[in-house]
């Protein structure tokens, strides 16, 4: 028997906590009716890659609700501690050279972040607050984020099999526990999506497929823990 007091149990518990903390905030994808969330870590990696050609180097990056008090409730239960589906604010620091006016660099960076948030992910971002943290002497070389770390889980049961079969799903994942969490009348699915598919579109297709596959047509929530760029 393994317990939290044994070395193996303690290591497993510590690893699970680190994985959960590493996800960052659980951000709403789309609006209140969309029932989908994405880990801040996964969203930030996509935004950083989108910023690579803007002439700026992103430093700290934070995504949070623009109005914490005015966010509506989701139509389906979300993952534990998930943010409600209100508009988001992106806050970032960046460094750049002075060879181009800094306001122009900031405008290019802001446009790149907003476009990636909407077109690649499906985040509703209303605000982008930027601040210059460093002046560079040389033009930065475009750099991309390393491939996302995925904790895959084998699909099991009608919900898992239906979700895994949706185009754009790389694999089910198991960061918050089982890949499929099922209670009476509700199913939550955790997964990784492909970078060449819009994340919200994949999540909506998963919700429809799982609702159709599970008896009683339950409500369905989706949590995206990673966005994977496939060769």
N, C-alpha and C positions, 0 to 999 in steps of 0.2 A: 504494500500500500504506500502510495506517495502522498505526503502531506506538505503543507506550506513550510513546516519546520525542517524538512529534509532538504539537503542541498539541491537535489533535482527539482523538488517542488518550489523552493524559493526562487531558483533561477527561472523556472517557467512563469511564475507569477510576476517576477520583475520584468521579464521580456514582454509579457502581455501588457503590463502597465506602460512600458516604454513605447510599444507599438501604438497604443491608444493615444498617448500624449503626442506622439510624433505626427498623428493625423492633423493636429491643430483643430480649429473650429470646424464644425460641420455646417457648411454653407448651403442655403437653399438654391436649388436650380429652378429657374422659371418662377412662377407665382404660386399663390395659395392652392390652386387646383392641381398642381403638377406633382405633388407627393414625392419629390426627389431631392436628394442632397448630395454634396460632394465634399470630400475632405479638403480643408484649406491647403494642405501640403500638395495635393494633386492639382488643385487649381493654380497655385502659385507657380508650379513647374511649367505649366502651359503658358502662363503670362510672362515668365522670365524668358522663355524661348521666343515668344512673340516680340519681346523688346530688343532682341539681339541686333536687329538691323536699324535701330532708331538713332544710333550714335551715342547712346547713353549706356552706362553700366548700372544695372539695378543693384541696390544694396538691400536694406531691410524692406520687407514687403508685408503688408498686413491687410487683410480683408475682413470687414466687419459690417454690421448693420448701419445704415446711414441714420436711421431713426429707431432706436431700440424701443421706445414707448409706443410708436405708431404702427408697428408691424402686426399684420393680421395673423390669425391662427390658421394652420394648415388644415386641409380637408381630411387628411388621414394622419394617424399618429406617426411622428417622426422618430428617428433614432434617439437614444438618450443624449441629452444636452445639446441637441441640434438647435440651431438658430431658427426662429420663425421666418416665413417667406416674405420678408420686406426688401426694399431696394438696398443695395450694398454700397459701401464706400471703399475704394482702394486707396491705401496710403503707402507711399514708397519714397525712399531716398535714392538718389542717383548721383553718379559722378560723370563728368564729361569734360572735353577740352573747351577752351574759349575761342576756338577757331571759327565756330558758328555761334551766333547769339544764343545764350542760354534759354531765353524764352522760346526760340524756335525749336531747340532740342527738346524742351519740355513738352511743347505742343505735339511733336512727332511721337514722343514716348506716350503721352496721354492717348493719342489716337490709336496707337498700336495696342495698348492695354484694353481700351474699350472695345476695339474690334475683336480681339481674341476672346474677351469675356463673353460677348454676345454671340459671335459666329462660331467659335470653336467649342465653347462650353455651354452657353445658355444661361449665364449669370445675368441678373438684372442689376447692373452697376450704374448708378446715377452720378456718382462723384469720383473724381480721381485727384487726390491731394499729393502734390510732389514737392520735394525740397532738395536743393543741391547740397551734397555733403562733402564733395571734393572736386577740385579742378585738376584735370589730368594734363600732362605735358604732351602726350602722344595720343593719337586716335586709338580707341580701344578696339581690340580684335573681337569680332562676334564670337560669342561662346554659347553653347547650349547646355541645358541641364542633363545630367546623366539619366539613363533609363530608370524608370520608376521601379521600386522594389515591390514585388507582388507576393502576397502570401496566399497561394492558390488553395482552393478547396474543391474536391470532387463533387459534381452535381449529384444530388440525391433527392428522390421523390419527385412528384409531378411539378412542384414549383421550381426546384433546382434544375431539372431537365429542361423545362420551358425557358427559364432565364438564360441558361447556357447556350441555347440554340438560336438566340436572337443575334442577327448580324451586328457587329460592332462590340460584342461582349468578348473580351479576351479570356476571362475566367471568372468564376466565383471566387470570393476571398473570405478570409476568416480573421479579421483584425478585432472585431468586437464580439467574437464568439463564433457560433455556427454561421455559415454563409446564409442559411435560410432560418429565420426566426418566425415561428408560426404560433399565433394565439387564436382564440375563437373569433372568426370573422376578419382576421387581419394577418397579412404576411409581410415581412420585411426581408429584402434580398440585398446582400452585400456583394459588390463585384468590381472588376476593373474593366475599363473600356478602351477601345483602340483610338489612337490619336487622329486617325483619318476619318473618324465619324464624330459628328456633333454630339457632345455628351448628353445633353438633355433629350435629344431625339432617341438615342439608344435607351435611356432610362424610361421614356414613355412607351417605347415598344416592349420593354421588359414588363412594365406594369400591365399592359394589355395582355401579353402572352401568359403571364402568371395568373391573372384573374380568370382567363379562359380555361386554364389547365386545372385549377384547383376547384374541387367541388364546392358549390355554394357561392362562387364568384366573390371572394373576399376583397376587401380593400387592400391595396398593395402600396408599399413604400420602397424606394430604392436608395441605397447609399453607395456612391462611387468612391472607392478608396484610392484608386490610381488611374492615371491615363497613360497608356503605353504607346509609344511610337514604334511601330513594327517596320522592319526592313522590307 
